[in-house]
Amino acid sequence: MGDSLTITSIFLLGCLHALEPGHGKTFLLAYTVGGKLDFQKIALLTLSLLVSHFFVLTIIAIIFNLILTEVANSILHEFSHWLAPGIIISFGSYILLKAIYKTSHIHSDDCGHDHGNFEIQR
């Protein structure tokens, strides 16, 4: 289910991204409104923009996937061996110091004024 949700969200975000300015829509609109292209040329131009956009993004995704895989395997793996225990030790130290401070801290319940004793003045 997780993979299908990921693919669905990627598809929907890609559709929203395609509605943003650019991506050849302005170019197509200018030539279509100018009347310089017939339907066959518009369809061919749209298909070529779609295919070229798809291939460029696929190549970029593959390159980033390879780079990030190498980075994750080399740097993040070593870093995570120190990060997780560091977080646990830091959180445990914080809780311990907070508990020690509470037991040694003397606090009176008197705040310097009365509570609930209202006098009605006439």
Backbone as JSON Lines, residues from 0, in Angstrom:
{"i":0,"aa":"M","n":[0.82,-1.19,0.0],"ca":[0.0,0.0,0.0],"c":[0.87,1.26,0.0]}
{"i":1,"aa":"G","n":[1.99,1.19,0.69],"ca":[2.87,2.36,0.76],"c":[3.41,2.74,-0.6]}
{"i":2,"aa":"D","n":[3.76,1.74,-1.41],"ca":[4.3,2.04,-2.74],"c":[3.25,2.65,-3.64]}
{"i":3,"aa":"S","n":[2.02,2.13,-3.57],"ca":[0.97,2.67,-4.43],"c":[0.61,4.09,-4.01]}
{"i":4,"aa":"L","n":[0.66,4.38,-2.71],"ca":[0.41,5.73,-2.24],"c":[1.52,6.67,-2.69]}
{"i":5,"aa":"T","n":[2.75,6.19,-2.66],"ca":[3.88,7.0,-3.11],"c":[3.76,7.31,-4.59]}
{"i":6,"aa":"I","n":[3.47,6.31,-5.39],"ca":[3.35,6.51,-6.84],"c":[2.18,7.44,-7.15]}
{"i":7,"aa":"T","n":[1.07,7.27,-6.44],"ca":[-0.09,8.13,-6.66],"c":[0.23,9.58,-6.3]}
{"i":8,"aa":"S","n":[0.89,9.78,-5.15],"ca":[1.21,11.15,-4.76],"c":[2.23,11.77,-5.71]}
{"i":9,"aa":"I","n":[3.19,10.99,-6.2],"ca":[4.15,11.5,-7.18],"c":[3.42,11.91,-8.46]}
{"i":10,"aa":"F","n":[2.48,11.09,-8.9],"ca":[1.73,11.41,-10.12],"c":[0.92,12.69,-9.94]}
{"i":11,"aa":"L","n":[0.2,12.8,-8.81],"ca":[-0.63,13.98,-8.59],"c":[0.22,15.25,-8.43]}
{"i":12,"aa":"L","n":[1.35,15.14,-7.74],"ca":[2.23,16.3,-7.62],"c":[2.83,16.68,-8.97]}
{"i":13,"aa":"G","n":[3.12,15.69,-9.8],"ca":[3.61,15.96,-11.15],"c":[2.56,16.66,-11.99]}
{"i":14,"aa":"C","n":[1.3,16.26,-11.84],"ca":[0.22,16.94,-12.57],"c":[0.08,18.39,-12.12]}
{"i":15,"aa":"L","n":[0.17,18.63,-10.81],"ca":[0.11,20.01,-10.33],"c":[1.32,20.81,-10.81]}
{"i":16,"aa":"H","n":[2.49,20.18,-10.83],"ca":[3.7,20.84,-11.3],"c":[3.59,21.22,-12.78]}
{"i":17,"aa":"A","n":[2.91,20.39,-13.55],"ca":[2.77,20.66,-14.99],"c":[1.89,21.88,-15.25]}
{"i":18,"aa":"L","n":[1.07,22.28,-14.28],"ca":[0.22,23.45,-14.45],"c":[0.95,24.75,-14.17]}
{"i":19,"aa":"E","n":[2.16,24.65,-13.62],"ca":[2.93,25.86,-13.32],"c":[3.37,26.53,-14.61]}
{"i":20,"aa":"P","n":[3.75,27.8,-14.53],"ca":[4.2,28.52,-15.73],"c":[5.43,27.85,-16.35]}
{"i":21,"aa":"G","n":[5.54,27.99,-17.65],"ca":[6.65,27.38,-18.37],"c":[6.23,26.06,-18.96]}
{"i":22,"aa":"H","n":[7.15,25.13,-19.07],"ca":[6.91,23.79,-19.58],"c":[6.38,23.79,-21.01]}
{"i":23,"aa":"G","n":[6.65,24.83,-21.76],"ca":[6.28,24.85,-23.17],"c":[4.85,25.28,-23.45]}
{"i":24,"aa":"K","n":[4.06,25.48,-22.4],"ca":[2.66,25.87,-22.64],"c":[2.56,27.26,-23.26]}
{"i":25,"aa":"T","n":[3.43,28.17,-22.83],"ca":[3.41,29.52,-23.39],"c":[3.8,29.49,-24.86]}
{"i":26,"aa":"F","n":[4.8,28.68,-25.18],"ca":[5.25,28.52,-26.55],"c":[4.12,27.96,-27.42]}
{"i":27,"aa":"L","n":[3.45,26.92,-26.94],"ca":[2.33,26.32,-27.68],"c":[1.18,27.31,-27.84]}
{"i":28,"aa":"L","n":[0.88,28.04,-26.78],"ca":[-0.22,28.99,-26.84],"c":[0.06,30.12,-27.83]}
{"i":29,"aa":"A","n":[1.28,30.61,-27.83],"ca":[1.62,31.71,-28.74],"c":[1.49,31.27,-30.2]}
{"i":30,"aa":"Y","n":[1.98,30.11,-30.53],"ca":[1.88,29.64,-31.92],"c":[0.46,29.24,-32.28]}
{"i":31,"aa":"T","n":[-0.3,28.71,-31.33],"ca":[-1.67,28.31,-31.62],"c":[-2.55,29.53,-31.84]}
{"i":32,"aa":"V","n":[-2.43,30.52,-30.97],"ca":[-3.23,31.74,-31.11],"c":[-2.83,32.49,-32.36]}
{"i":33,"aa":"G","n":[-1.55,32.47,-32.69],"ca":[-1.08,33.15,-33.89],"c":[-1.55,32.47,-35.16]}
{"i":34,"aa":"G","n":[-2.08,31.27,-35.05],"ca":[-2.6,30.56,-36.21],"c":[-1.53,29.99,-37.11]}
{"i":35,"aa":"K","n":[-0.32,29.83,-36.6],"ca":[0.76,29.34,-37.44],"c":[0.85,27.81,-37.44]}
{"i":36,"aa":"L","n":[0.09,27.16,-36.57],"ca":[0.15,25.7,-36.48],"c":[-1.24,25.11,-36.67]}
{"i":37,"aa":"D","n":[-1.32,24.0,-37.37],"ca":[-2.58,23.28,-37.45],"c":[-2.59,22.22,-36.34]}
{"i":38,"aa":"F","n":[-3.69,21.45,-36.25],"ca":[-3.86,20.5,-35.15],"c":[-2.76,19.44,-35.14]}
{"i":39,"aa":"Q","n":[-2.37,18.94,-36.3],"ca":[-1.35,17.89,-36.37],"c":[0.0,18.4,-35.84]}
{"i":40,"aa":"K","n":[0.36,19.62,-36.2],"ca":[1.63,20.18,-35.72],"c":[1.57,20.48,-34.22]}
{"i":41,"aa":"I","n":[0.41,20.92,-33.75],"ca":[0.25,21.18,-32.31],"c":[0.38,19.88,-31.54]}
{"i":42,"aa":"A","n":[-0.26,18.81,-32.02],"ca":[-0.18,17.51,-31.35],"c":[1.25,16.99,-31.36]}
{"i":43,"aa":"L","n":[1.95,17.13,-32.48],"ca":[3.34,16.67,-32.57],"c":[4.25,17.47,-31.64]}
{"i":44,"aa":"L","n":[4.05,18.78,-31.58],"ca":[4.86,19.62,-30.7],"c":[4.58,19.29,-29.24]}
{"i":45,"aa":"T","n":[3.31,19.08,-28.9],"ca":[2.95,18.72,-27.53],"c":[3.57,17.38,-27.15]}
{"i":46,"aa":"L","n":[3.5,16.41,-28.04],"ca":[4.08,15.1,-27.77],"c":[5.6,15.2,-27.61]}
{"i":47,"aa":"S","n":[6.25,15.99,-28.44],"ca":[7.7,16.12,-28.33],"c":[8.1,16.81,-27.02]}
{"i":48,"aa":"L","n":[7.33,17.81,-26.6],"ca":[7.6,18.45,-25.31],"c":[7.39,17.47,-24.16]}
{"i":49,"aa":"L","n":[6.34,16.66,-24.25],"ca":[6.06,15.67,-23.21],"c":[7.17,14.64,-23.12]}
{"i":50,"aa":"V","n":[7.57,14.09,-24.24],"ca":[8.6,13.04,-24.25],"c":[9.95,13.6,-23.8]}
{"i":51,"aa":"S","n":[10.33,14.78,-24.29],"ca":[11.62,15.35,-23.89],"c":[11.63,15.69,-22.41]}
{"i":52,"aa":"H","n":[10.53,16.23,-21.9],"ca":[10.43,16.55,-20.48],"c":[10.54,15.27,-19.65]}
{"i":53,"aa":"F","n":[9.86,14.22,-20.08],"ca":[9.9,12.94,-19.36],"c":[11.32,12.37,-19.33]}
{"i":54,"aa":"F","n":[12.0,12.36,-20.48],"ca":[13.35,11.78,-20.52],"c":[14.35,12.59,-19.71]}
{"i":55,"aa":"V","n":[14.27,13.9,-19.78],"ca":[15.19,14.73,-19.0],"c":[14.97,14.51,-17.5]}
{"i":56,"aa":"L","n":[13.72,14.49,-17.08],"ca":[13.44,14.27,-15.66],"c":[13.81,12.86,-15.21]}
{"i":57,"aa":"T","n":[13.65,11.88,-16.08],"ca":[14.06,10.52,-15.75],"c":[15.57,10.44,-15.56]}
{"i":58,"aa":"I","n":[16.32,11.07,-16.43],"ca":[17.78,11.07,-16.31],"c":[18.21,11.79,-15.03]}
{"i":59,"aa":"I","n":[17.59,12.92,-14.73],"ca":[17.91,13.64,-13.5],"c":[17.57,12.79,-12.28]}
{"i":60,"aa":"A","n":[16.43,12.11,-12.29],"ca":[16.03,11.27,-11.16],"c":[17.0,10.11,-10.97]}
{"i":61,"aa":"I","n":[17.44,9.49,-12.05],"ca":[18.39,8.38,-11.95],"c":[19.72,8.87,-11.38]}
{"i":62,"aa":"I","n":[20.2,10.01,-11.87],"ca":[21.48,10.55,-11.37],"c":[21.36,10.89,-9.88]}
{"i":63,"aa":"F","n":[20.29,11.58,-9.49],"ca":[20.12,11.9,-8.07],"c":[19.98,10.64,-7.23]}
{"i":64,"aa":"N","n":[19.29,9.64,-7.74],"ca":[19.14,8.39,-7.0],"c":[20.49,7.73,-6.78]}
{"i":65,"aa":"L","n":[21.33,7.69,-7.81],"ca":[22.66,7.1,-7.66],"c":[23.52,7.9,-6.69]}
{"i":66,"aa":"I","n":[23.48,9.22,-6.82],"ca":[24.29,10.06,-5.94],"c":[23.82,9.94,-4.49]}
{"i":67,"aa":"L","n":[22.52,10.04,-4.28],"ca":[22.0,9.97,-2.92],"c":[22.2,8.59,-2.3]}
{"i":68,"aa":"T","n":[22.16,7.54,-3.11],"ca":[22.42,6.21,-2.59],"c":[23.85,6.11,-2.09]}
{"i":69,"aa":"E","n":[24.79,6.63,-2.86],"ca":[26.19,6.62,-2.44],"c":[26.4,7.47,-1.19]}
{"i":70,"aa":"V","n":[25.78,8.64,-1.15],"ca":[25.92,9.51,0.01],"c":[25.32,8.85,1.24]}
{"i":71,"aa":"A","n":[24.15,8.25,1.08],"ca":[23.49,7.6,2.2],"c":[24.31,6.43,2.71]}
{"i":72,"aa":"N","n":[24.88,5.65,1.81],"ca":[25.66,4.5,2.23],"c":[26.96,4.89,2.89]}
{"i":73,"aa":"S","n":[27.6,5.92,2.42],"ca":[28.92,6.26,2.96],"c":[28.85,7.19,4.16]}
{"i":74,"aa":"I","n":[28.14,8.29,4.03],"ca":[28.17,9.31,5.08],"c":[27.08,9.1,6.13]}
{"i":75,"aa":"L","n":[25.85,8.98,5.68],"ca":[24.74,8.91,6.62],"c":[24.76,7.64,7.46]}
{"i":76,"aa":"H","n":[25.25,6.56,6.92],"ca":[25.31,5.31,7.68],"c":[26.26,5.46,8.86]}
{"i":77,"aa":"E","n":[27.42,6.02,8.62],"ca":[28.38,6.23,9.71],"c":[27.86,7.27,10.69]}
{"i":78,"aa":"F","n":[27.25,8.31,10.18],"ca":[26.72,9.38,11.03],"c":[25.61,8.86,11.93]}
{"i":79,"aa":"S","n":[24.75,7.98,11.41],"ca":[23.63,7.47,12.19],"c":[24.08,6.58,13.34]}
{"i":80,"aa":"H","n":[25.26,5.96,13.21],"ca":[25.77,5.14,14.31],"c":[26.11,6.0,15.52]}
{"i":81,"aa":"W","n":[26.41,7.26,15.31],"ca":[26.71,8.16,16.41],"c":[25.51,9.02,16.78]}
{"i":82,"aa":"L","n":[24.65,9.3,15.84],"ca":[23.53,10.2,16.08],"c":[22.48,9.58,17.01]}
{"i":83,"aa":"A","n":[22.05,8.37,16.72],"ca":[20.99,7.75,17.52],"c":[21.41,7.58,18.99]}
{"i":84,"aa":"P","n":[22.59,7.0,19.28],"ca":[22.99,6.93,20.69],"c":[23.18,8.31,21.32]}
{"i":85,"aa":"G","n":[23.64,9.27,20.53],"ca":[23.81,10.63,21.06],"c":[22.49,11.25,21.48]}
{"i":86,"aa":"I","n":[21.46,11.04,20.67],"ca":[20.14,11.56,21.01],"c":[19.61,10.89,22.27]}
{"i":87,"aa":"I","n":[19.78,9.58,22.37],"ca":[19.29,8.84,23.53],"c":[20.03,9.27,24.8]}
{"i":88,"aa":"I","n":[21.35,9.4,24.72],"ca":[22.14,9.81,25.88],"c":[21.79,11.25,26.27]}
{"i":89,"aa":"S","n":[21.62,12.13,25.3],"ca":[21.26,13.53,25.6],"c":[19.9,13.62,26.27]}
{"i":90,"aa":"F","n":[18.93,12.88,25.76],"ca":[17.59,12.91,26.34],"c":[17.59,12.32,27.75]}
{"i":91,"aa":"G","n":[18.32,11.21,27.93],"ca":[18.43,10.6,29.26],"c":[19.11,11.53,30.25]}
{"i":92,"aa":"S","n":[20.16,12.22,29.82],"ca":[20.86,13.18,30.69],"c":[19.94,14.33,31.07]}
{"i":93,"aa":"Y","n":[19.16,14.8,30.11],"ca":[18.22,15.89,30.38],"c":[17.19,15.47,31.44]}
{"i":94,"aa":"I","n":[16.64,14.28,31.29],"ca":[15.64,13.79,32.25],"c":[16.28,13.61,33.62]}
{"i":95,"aa":"L","n":[17.49,13.05,33.67],"ca":[18.19,12.84,34.94],"c":[18.48,14.17,35.63]}
{"i":96,"aa":"L","n":[19.01,15.13,34.9],"ca":[19.32,16.44,35.49],"c":[18.06,17.16,35.94]}
{"i":97,"aa":"K","n":[16.99,17.01,35.2],"ca":[15.72,17.63,35.6],"c":[15.19,17.0,36.89]}
{"i":98,"aa":"A","n":[15.32,15.68,37.02],"ca":[14.88,15.0,38.23],"c":[15.74,15.39,39.42]}
{"i":99,"aa":"I","n":[17.06,15.51,39.22],"ca":[17.96,15.92,40.31],"c":[17.64,17.35,40.73]}
{"i":100,"aa":"Y","n":[17.39,18.22,39.79],"ca":[17.08,19.61,40.1],"c":[15.78,19.72,40.88]}
{"i":101,"aa":"K","n":[14.77,18.93,40.51],"ca":[13.48,19.0,41.2],"c":[13.6,18.53,42.64]}
{"i":102,"aa":"T","n":[14.41,17.51,42.9],"ca":[14.53,17.01,44.28],"c":[15.34,17.97,45.14]}
{"i":103,"aa":"S","n":[16.3,18.68,44.57],"ca":[17.12,19.6,45.37],"c":[16.54,21.01,45.42]}
{"i":104,"aa":"H","n":[15.58,21.31,44.6],"ca":[15.0,22.65,44.54],"c":[13.93,22.78,45.6]}
{"i":105,"aa":"I","n":[14.07,23.8,46.45],"ca":[13.08,24.05,47.49],"c":[12.15,25.14,46.98]}
{"i":106,"aa":"H","n":[10.88,24.82,47.02],"ca":[9.88,25.75,46.5],"c":[8.74,25.8,47.48]}
{"i":107,"aa":"S","n":[8.36,27.01,47.87],"ca":[7.22,27.14,48.77],"c":[5.97,27.39,47.94]}
{"i":108,"aa":"D","n":[4.85,27.01,48.51],"ca":[3.58,27.22,47.82],"c":[3.06,28.64,48.01]}
{"i":109,"aa":"D","n":[3.72,29.41,48.86],"ca":[3.3,30.79,49.1],"c":[3.81,31.67,47.97]}
{"i":110,"aa":"C","n":[2.9,32.34,47.3],"ca":[3.3,33.2,46.19],"c":[3.25,34.67,46.56]}
{"i":111,"aa":"G","n":[2.98,34.97,47.84],"ca":[3.04,36.35,48.28],"c":[1.71,37.07,48.33]}
{"i":112,"aa":"H","n":[0.62,36.43,47.97],"ca":[-0.7,37.06,48.07],"c":[-1.75,35.99,48.33]}
{"i":113,"aa":"D","n":[-2.92,36.46,48.78],"ca":[-4.0,35.53,49.12],"c":[-4.76,35.09,47.88]}
{"i":114,"aa":"H","n":[-5.25,33.87,47.95],"ca":[-6.08,33.31,46.88],"c":[-7.45,32.99,47.45]}
{"i":115,"aa":"G","n":[-8.48,33.44,46.82],"ca":[-9.84,33.07,47.2],"c":[-10.42,33.87,48.34]}
{"i":116,"aa":"N","n":[-9.72,34.81,48.87],"ca":[-10.25,35.62,49.97],"c":[-10.57,37.01,49.43]}
{"i":117,"aa":"F","n":[-11.73,37.13,48.83],"ca":[-12.13,38.4,48.25],"c":[-12.98,39.17,49.25]}
{"i":118,"aa":"E","n":[-12.64,40.41,49.45],"ca":[-13.43,41.26,50.32],"c":[-14.27,42.19,49.47]}
{"i":119,"aa":"I","n":[-15.53,42.31,49.83],"ca":[-16.43,43.18,49.1],"c":[-16.38,44.55,49.76]}
{"i":120,"aa":"Q","n":[-16.03,45.53,49.02],"ca":[-15.94,46.89,49.55],"c":[-17.18,47.67,49.11]}
{"i":121,"aa":"R","n":[-17.78,48.39,50.09],"ca":[-18.97,49.18,49.79],"c":[-18.72,50.62,50.02]}
